[in-house]
Amino acid sequence: MKTVIIKYNAGNTQSVIYALERLGITPVLTSNFEEIQSADKVIFPGVGEASSTMRHLQELGLDRLIPTLQQPVLGICLGMQLMCDHSEENDTQCMGVFNISVKKFRSKKGEKVPHMGWNNLTPKNSGWISQNVVDRHMYFVHSYYVPVIEETVATCDYILPFSAALQKNNFYATQFHPEKSGKQGEQIIKNFIEL
Amino acid sequence: MLKKRIIPCLDVKNGRTVKGINFVNIRDAGDPVELGALYAEQGADELVFLDITATNDGRKTFKELVKDIAKHLNIPFTVGGGISNVEDVAPLLYAGADKVSVNSAAVRRPELIDELVQEFGSQCIVVAIDARMVDGQWLVHTHGGSKPTEKELFSWAEEVEQRGAGEILFTSMDHDGTRQGFAVEALKEMSERLSIPIIASGGAGVMEHFNDAFTVGQADAALAASIFHFKEIGIPELKNYLKQKNIAIR
């Protein structure tokens, strides 16, 4: 079993590595095409700003590689947003795995932006997002959101219901940070690894 | 529903967790790696690690220590101390930090906030503000609280928000270390004027103080150090208490 984490300039890559290590998995951190293509599982983490991150991906050609991958790919947070068509964050063209545009939260009284902290997940079905996940509190930190679409497998409600997790064919994605969501988050990573 | 967060803070000096009273008279409170892992297991919602001597000594945050703490943590982790430019941040993220906190450098050169936000995103940037009441006005202080500035707390907080910071960590130096409660009135005013999350810091002594910070002060998170380090209040006990008070708690 080979798990690859995609390496690029901005991202909380290290947190994801540590989470996998706590699960007994030693991931490979790389931006090499062959290494990525030969992996059993690919994780595409993200913390950052959409346009500068897309630029880093473009410089490495990863923006073209990722949508062509055949094995299970897990996008996390910004990783999930960049797998959509477009983001309102600095009007950024993204990779287009999920046919939807990422929108900015509009702050309402008492509901601050960014959406930062622990919130409940509502899974739409059983599977990798809910299997053996007892406590559904997950850690979110984001100012932009993916609206609820056909590929939404879990929602979260903050200002409005939005996509907490997506799945389409071999592409999986979470808006929250499973690597930072305690034991329950680690369980979701484990579910993905065991797919 | 979004939950209120309980955040233990590790003020680290020379690799040990310390806690001062009104920012001076620092005493040793233990091994930060051990404490961090313990807090995560006990249900802390987040961890903050501040290298409190970094700015004064011109030292950079001790990255190896960040790495050791992060390895054992499955909750979010904010690191601060001595960050003065964009180049300082990427190594901290690679060491395992999820967010970084800036303080003195942002006061000195506010454009730093815009630069950090552009490169790493709002959600990654926490601006820490230390303030104290001087002649009836809340004034921002820098360098671990040792240098007064002419900036007024609330207008600086608004500027920090406008420049794109994701969160504010507000420490009242008048309350810090006193155990007499958080600066709830100042927190309330800040919460009403800002739309980004605010972490209350400084003054926690008993469990009621956390309730006050969330209700009266409308804070989104509450941070404390010594009461956790010296095991005066346990995190599970605190969270149970707040749940009984109908505070949204994980």
Interface residues (C-beta under 8 A of the other chain):
Chain A: N9 A10 G11 N12 T13 Q14 S15 Y18 A19 E21 R22 V47 G48 E49 A50 S52 L78 S107 E111 K112 V113 P114 H115 M116 G117 W118 N119 N120 H137 Y139 V141 H142 S143 D157 Y158 H177 E179 K180 S181 G182 K183 G185 E186
Chain B: M1 L2 K3 K4 R5 A40 D45 K67 A70 K71 L73 N74 I75 P76 F77 A90 L93 Y94 A95 G96 A97 D98 K99 V117 Q118 E119 F120 G121 S122 Q123 C124 G166 E167 L194 S195 I196 P197 D220 A221 R250
